[in-house]
Amino acid sequence: MRSGHTPHLHAHAPKDAAEAMGAGLATWRTLAVDLPLRLAAEAMRFTGRRLQAQADHLVGLARCGSLNEAVGLQTAFVTKGLTDYRQEATTLSHDVTETAFAKAA
């Protein structure tokens, strides 16, 4: 969440059973279909980027001319990886919040 506050669902009383059923189905679709698909798509994008970074890193390691150069490259790779995973956790958290509470706005 980037706004710094916790969103709350603001439900209104349904006018009839059909409206209640429609609202329930919409909520179910959001949480059981839309959210998992969105998270899976983001996870696939992230995995692709990390696998490419790993492949690029291995190519770089193969070109290293000294141990110091290899250690520096490895340190940069691990640091960037930690940053990427931290950012991905934030992205996934934001996606969950945005999708789950989209109907509340």
Z-matrix of the N, CA and C atoms (Angstrom, degrees):
N
C 1 1.430
C 2 1.513 1 109.01
N 3 1.264 2 117.21 1 127.72
C 4 1.452 3 120.10 2 -176.59
C 5 1.520 4 112.56 3 -97.14
N 6 1.319 5 117.67 4 -18.39
C 7 1.451 6 119.79 5 -175.59
C 8 1.518 7 113.21 6 -80.34
N 9 1.326 8 118.12 7 -16.30
C 10 1.440 9 120.77 8 178.21
C 11 1.515 10 115.24 9 86.92
N 12 1.312 11 118.03 10 1.78
C 13 1.457 12 119.52 11 176.62
C 14 1.525 13 109.53 12 -127.50
N 15 1.298 14 115.38 13 157.02
C 16 1.457 15 121.03 14 -178.97
C 17 1.517 16 109.41 15 -87.49
N 18 1.340 17 117.54 16 124.41
C 19 1.461 18 118.92 17 178.65
C 20 1.527 19 110.47 18 -72.94
N 21 1.293 20 115.91 19 149.41
C 22 1.456 21 121.63 20 178.31
C 23 1.515 22 108.78 21 -124.25
N 24 1.305 23 115.47 22 141.67
C 25 1.455 24 119.74 23 176.15
C 26 1.519 25 108.88 24 -73.08
N 27 1.289 26 115.83 25 131.16
C 28 1.458 27 120.96 26 177.86
C 29 1.524 28 107.61 27 -112.06
N 30 1.293 29 115.67 28 87.84
C 31 1.456 30 120.71 29 -177.28
C 32 1.525 31 109.53 30 -87.69
N 33 1.307 32 114.86 31 142.50
C 34 1.461 33 119.43 32 173.56
C 35 1.525 34 107.10 33 -108.39
N 36 1.287 35 115.71 34 158.43
C 37 1.466 36 120.45 35 -179.36
C 38 1.529 37 108.76 36 -69.53
N 39 1.340 38 117.81 37 127.03
C 40 1.465 39 119.50 38 179.29
C 41 1.523 40 110.44 39 -66.76
N 42 1.324 41 114.82 40 147.15
C 43 1.468 42 120.43 41 -178.97
C 44 1.524 43 111.53 42 -73.27
N 45 1.314 44 116.50 43 -33.87
C 46 1.464 45 120.02 44 -179.24
C 47 1.518 46 110.04 45 -153.30
N 48 1.318 47 115.57 46 178.76
C 49 1.463 48 120.92 47 -177.18
C 50 1.526 49 111.52 48 -63.96
N 51 1.329 50 117.40 49 -36.72
C 52 1.461 51 120.52 50 -179.39
C 53 1.525 52 110.64 51 -64.36
N 54 1.320 53 116.71 52 -40.74
C 55 1.462 54 120.14 53 178.20
C 56 1.530 55 110.29 54 -66.44
N 57 1.314 56 116.50 55 -40.40
C 58 1.462 57 120.49 56 178.23
C 59 1.528 58 110.30 57 -63.57
N 60 1.330 59 116.91 58 -42.95
C 61 1.456 60 121.11 59 179.19
C 62 1.522 61 110.19 60 -64.14
N 63 1.322 62 117.62 61 -42.90
C 64 1.464 63 121.59 62 178.83
C 65 1.517 64 111.72 63 -61.98
N 66 1.323 65 116.49 64 -42.44
C 67 1.460 66 120.47 65 178.89
C 68 1.524 67 110.21 66 -65.25
N 69 1.312 68 116.93 67 -40.99
C 70 1.460 69 120.76 68 178.82
C 71 1.519 70 111.93 69 -63.99
N 72 1.324 71 116.48 70 -42.13
C 73 1.466 72 120.61 71 178.49
C 74 1.524 73 111.64 72 -66.56
N 75 1.324 74 116.33 73 -38.83
C 76 1.469 75 119.95 74 178.01
C 77 1.529 76 110.61 75 -63.93
N 78 1.316 77 116.27 76 -41.92
C 79 1.464 78 120.01 77 178.11
C 80 1.515 79 110.38 78 -64.92
N 81 1.332 80 116.96 79 -43.90
C 82 1.456 81 120.91 80 178.59
C 83 1.522 82 110.40 81 -59.82
N 84 1.317 83 117.08 82 -46.09
C 85 1.466 84 120.63 83 -179.27
C 86 1.530 85 110.37 84 -60.90
N 87 1.319 86 116.22 85 -42.63
C 88 1.461 87 119.90 86 -179.95
C 89 1.522 88 111.00 87 -60.82
N 90 1.330 89 116.74 88 -48.21
C 91 1.463 90 120.64 89 -174.13
C 92 1.522 91 113.95 90 -82.88
N 93 1.325 92 118.00 91 -30.32
C 94 1.465 93 120.72 92 -175.35
C 95 1.527 94 113.59 93 -98.68
N 96 1.331 95 117.66 94 -18.53
C 97 1.465 96 120.02 95 -177.40
C 98 1.533 97 110.86 96 -121.10
N 99 1.323 98 116.51 97 -60.95
C 100 1.466 99 120.36 98 -174.32
C 101 1.529 100 112.75 99 -61.58
N 102 1.319 101 116.50 100 -47.85
C 103 1.464 102 119.84 101 -176.90
C 104 1.531 103 112.10 102 -63.85
N 105 1.332 104 120.03 103 -50.20
C 106 1.472 105 118.36 104 178.42
C 107 1.534 106 113.06 105 -60.40
N 108 1.327 107 117.48 106 -37.34
C 109 1.465 108 119.65 107 178.51
C 110 1.524 109 111.16 108 -65.91
N 111 1.315 110 116.28 109 -42.12
C 112 1.473 111 120.43 110 178.88
C 113 1.529 112 110.80 111 -63.64
N 114 1.332 113 116.78 112 -43.36
C 115 1.461 114 120.58 113 179.97
C 116 1.528 115 111.11 114 -66.86
N 117 1.320 116 117.10 115 -39.71
C 118 1.466 117 120.87 116 178.87
C 119 1.528 118 110.71 117 -64.59
N 120 1.322 119 117.40 118 -42.00
C 121 1.460 120 120.86 119 179.13
C 122 1.529 121 110.67 120 -63.03
N 123 1.318 122 116.67 121 -43.96
C 124 1.464 123 120.12 122 179.14
C 125 1.527 124 110.79 123 -65.82
N 126 1.328 125 117.06 124 -40.72
C 127 1.462 126 120.57 125 178.61
C 128 1.529 127 110.81 126 -62.59
N 129 1.313 128 117.51 127 -38.49
C 130 1.469 129 121.01 128 178.36
C 131 1.532 130 110.72 129 -67.11
N 132 1.332 131 117.01 130 -42.04
C 133 1.476 132 119.78 131 177.35
C 134 1.524 133 110.23 132 -61.06
N 135 1.321 134 115.81 133 -46.40
C 136 1.458 135 120.42 134 -178.64
C 137 1.530 136 110.63 135 -63.27
N 138 1.314 137 116.86 136 -45.18
C 139 1.465 138 121.03 137 -179.88
C 140 1.526 139 110.73 138 -60.54
N 141 1.313 140 117.02 139 -42.31
C 142 1.464 141 120.60 140 177.59
C 143 1.518 142 111.90 141 -60.81
N 144 1.335 143 116.67 142 -43.82
C 145 1.467 144 120.14 143 179.01
C 146 1.528 145 111.19 144 -64.45
N 147 1.331 146 116.91 145 -41.21
C 148 1.474 147 119.97 146 -178.63
C 149 1.527 148 110.72 147 -69.65
N 150 1.323 149 117.69 148 -39.35
C 151 1.469 150 119.72 149 177.74
C 152 1.528 151 110.94 150 -64.41
N 153 1.324 152 117.07 151 -38.83
C 154 1.464 153 120.13 152 176.90
C 155 1.519 154 110.30 153 -65.47
N 156 1.341 155 116.88 154 -41.61
C 157 1.469 156 120.27 155 177.75
C 158 1.525 157 110.65 156 -62.01
N 159 1.324 158 117.20 157 -38.94
C 160 1.462 159 120.67 158 178.98
C 161 1.528 160 110.95 159 -66.79
N 162 1.317 161 116.90 160 -42.71
C 163 1.470 162 120.31 161 178.03
C 164 1.529 163 110.51 162 -62.24
N 165 1.339 164 116.51 163 -44.43
C 166 1.470 165 120.43 164 178.15
C 167 1.528 166 110.55 165 -62.23
N 168 1.310 167 116.12 166 -38.95
C 169 1.466 168 120.90 167 179.73
C 170 1.530 169 110.58 168 -63.94
N 171 1.316 170 117.19 169 -43.81
C 172 1.468 171 120.36 170 179.49
C 173 1.527 172 111.52 171 -63.10
N 174 1.325 173 116.50 172 -38.01
C 175 1.465 174 120.06 173 175.95
C 176 1.527 175 109.34 174 -63.19
N 177 1.325 176 116.13 175 -43.41
C 178 1.466 177 120.19 176 178.32
C 179 1.514 178 112.39 177 -62.55
N 180 1.331 179 116.88 178 -41.90
C 181 1.467 180 119.94 179 178.12
C 182 1.526 181 111.65 180 -62.01
N 183 1.323 182 116.27 181 -38.95
C 184 1.463 183 120.34 182 -179.81
C 185 1.529 184 111.48 183 -64.30
N 186 1.314 185 117.46 184 -24.59
C 187 1.467 186 122.03 185 -178.31
C 188 1.527 187 113.12 186 -92.68
N 189 1.328 188 116.88 187 -5.29
C 190 1.464 189 119.80 188 -177.82
C 191 1.528 190 110.73 189 -62.70
N 192 1.340 191 115.35 190 140.45
C 193 1.460 192 120.40 191 -179.79
C 194 1.513 193 113.22 192 -102.30
N 195 1.331 194 116.84 193 -7.78
C 196 1.464 195 119.17 194 -179.19
C 197 1.525 196 110.13 195 -151.50
N 198 1.319 197 114.27 196 163.69
C 199 1.459 198 120.00 197 177.20
C 200 1.527 199 110.94 198 -63.92
N 201 1.317 200 117.07 199 -41.05
C 202 1.469 201 120.21 200 179.17
C 203 1.528 202 111.38 201 -60.58
N 204 1.309 203 116.31 202 -41.32
C 205 1.464 204 120.71 203 178.39
C 206 1.535 205 110.17 204 -63.86
N 207 1.324 206 117.57 205 -42.02
C 208 1.470 207 121.85 206 179.15
C 209 1.523 208 111.25 207 -65.23
N 210 1.324 209 117.48 208 -41.51
C 211 1.469 210 121.07 209 178.73
C 212 1.526 211 110.04 210 -64.78
N 213 1.310 212 117.09 211 -42.58
C 214 1.469 213 120.53 212 177.58
C 215 1.514 214 111.92 213 -61.91
N 216 1.314 215 116.63 214 -43.03
C 217 1.464 216 121.31 215 179.05
C 218 1.528 217 110.69 216 -65.12
N 219 1.330 218 116.24 217 -42.37
C 220 1.466 219 120.44 218 179.56
C 221 1.523 220 110.77 219 -65.08
N 222 1.320 221 117.22 220 -41.39
C 223 1.466 222 121.60 221 178.75
C 224 1.528 223 110.66 222 -61.59
N 225 1.318 224 116.26 223 -44.83
C 226 1.473 225 120.04 224 178.96
C 227 1.522 226 110.96 225 -64.26
N 228 1.334 227 116.84 226 -39.66
C 229 1.465 228 120.74 227 -179.89
C 230 1.527 229 110.94 228 -63.83
N 231 1.316 230 117.31 229 -46.31
C 232 1.462 231 120.97 230 -179.03
C 233 1.531 232 110.33 231 -65.85
N 234 1.315 233 117.65 232 -42.88
C 235 1.470 234 121.24 233 179.04
C 236 1.524 235 110.84 234 -61.15
N 237 1.323 236 116.77 235 -46.15
C 238 1.474 237 120.94 236 178.49
C 239 1.520 238 110.61 237 -63.85
N 240 1.332 239 117.10 238 -39.71
C 241 1.467 240 120.42 239 178.28
C 242 1.521 241 111.57 240 -61.60
N 243 1.320 242 117.32 241 -44.64
C 244 1.467 243 120.40 242 178.74
C 245 1.531 244 111.33 243 -61.96
N 246 1.318 245 115.81 244 -41.20
C 247 1.469 246 119.85 245 177.34
C 248 1.522 247 110.68 246 -63.66
N 249 1.320 248 116.70 247 -43.84
C 250 1.474 249 120.95 248 179.44
C 251 1.532 250 111.55 249 -61.32
N 252 1.339 251 117.21 250 -43.81
C 253 1.470 252 120.13 251 179.77
C 254 1.526 253 111.19 252 -66.46
N 255 1.313 254 117.70 253 -38.14
C 256 1.465 255 120.89 254 177.28
C 257 1.534 256 110.24 255 -63.25
N 258 1.318 257 116.10 256 -45.06
C 259 1.467 258 120.38 257 178.74
C 260 1.521 259 111.30 258 -64.87
N 261 1.321 260 116.83 259 -36.90
C 262 1.467 261 119.88 260 179.71
C 263 1.520 262 110.97 261 -66.83
N 264 1.319 263 117.20 262 -38.73
C 265 1.471 264 120.07 263 176.64
C 266 1.522 265 110.19 264 -60.99
N 267 1.322 266 117.07 265 -40.24
C 268 1.461 267 121.33 266 177.04
C 269 1.522 268 110.81 267 -65.03
N 270 1.323 269 116.60 268 -43.01
C 271 1.467 270 121.34 269 179.48
C 272 1.531 271 110.97 270 -62.10
N 273 1.329 272 116.95 271 -46.09
C 274 1.465 273 120.27 272 179.82
C 275 1.522 274 111.43 273 -64.39
N 276 1.317 275 116.41 274 -40.90
C 277 1.462 276 120.30 275 177.58
C 278 1.530 277 110.66 276 -61.67
N 279 1.316 278 115.82 277 -43.19
C 280 1.466 279 120.40 278 178.34
C 281 1.529 280 110.00 279 -63.75
N 282 1.338 281 117.78 280 -42.76
C 283 1.465 282 120.94 281 179.20
C 284 1.523 283 111.61 282 -60.99
N 285 1.333 284 116.68 283 -41.79
C 286 1.469 285 120.20 284 178.14
C 287 1.520 286 109.82 285 -61.66
N 288 1.310 287 116.56 286 -49.43
C 289 1.460 288 121.00 287 -178.65
C 290 1.521 289 111.44 288 -62.02
N 291 1.320 290 115.98 289 -47.12
C 292 1.466 291 120.46 290 -177.81
C 293 1.528 292 111.58 291 -62.86
N 294 1.327 293 117.22 292 -43.66
C 295 1.463 294 121.03 293 -178.43
C 296 1.525 295 111.20 294 -72.14
N 297 1.308 296 117.08 295 -46.09
C 298 1.468 297 120.84 296 -176.25
C 299 1.512 298 112.30 297 -65.34
N 300 1.320 299 117.11 298 -33.36
C 301 1.453 300 119.79 299 -176.25
C 302 1.522 301 113.75 300 -107.90
N 303 1.327 302 117.47 301 13.23
C 304 1.465 303 121.08 302 -179.02
C 305 1.523 304 111.66 303 -60.83
N 306 1.315 305 117.25 304 -37.34
C 307 1.464 306 121.29 305 -178.50
C 308 1.524 307 111.96 306 -74.17
N 309 1.342 308 116.79 307 -18.40
C 310 1.467 309 120.37 308 -176.16
C 311 1.520 310 111.88 309 -75.63
N 312 1.323 311 116.83 310 -22.49
C 313 1.464 312 119.89 311 -176.23
C 314 1.508 313 112.62 312 -75.58
